[in-house]
Amino acid sequence: MKRTEDILPLPRYAFWDVNPEALDIARDKRFIVPRIFERGKLDDVLSTIVLYGKEETGNILQSNKYLNRQGLFLAHALLGLPLEGFKAYVILKHN
C-alpha cells in the first residue's frame, strides 16, 4: 500500500502528537477522519471526504463517541447527516 503522505498528506498541526508516517490510511481511518474534522483546515476535510467517500466518512464520524463540537457540526453541514445520528451528539447534548 502507498504511504499515507503520498495519498493524503497529514498536516502536522492536526497530528502533532503522532508520527504521521506511521499511520496507514486504511488501518487508521477511525483515527485520521475525526482528527481531520476536529483540527484540520477546510481543504484537509474536503480531501478526506474525497479519499474515503461521503458514506464511509459519515459512518466513521457517526460511530465516533468523542467528536468535538466543531467536528460534529462541520460533519453535519458538509455530509448532510442529522445531528441525532452522531453518537458524539448524544454526549455533547448532555454536557
Number of C-alpha atoms within 10 A of each C-alpha: 6 8 14 16 15 9 11 14 14 21 15 12 11 18 15 10 8 10 10 18 12 11 17 15 20 11 9 11 17 16 14 20 24 24 17 23 25 19 17 21 13 12 10 19 22 16 15 23 20 12 14 16 12 15 11 14 20 22 14 17 25 24 14 18 14 17 23 17 13 12 22 23 18 16 25 19 12 13 14 11 15 13 16 12 15 24 17 21 22 13 12 15 8 6 6
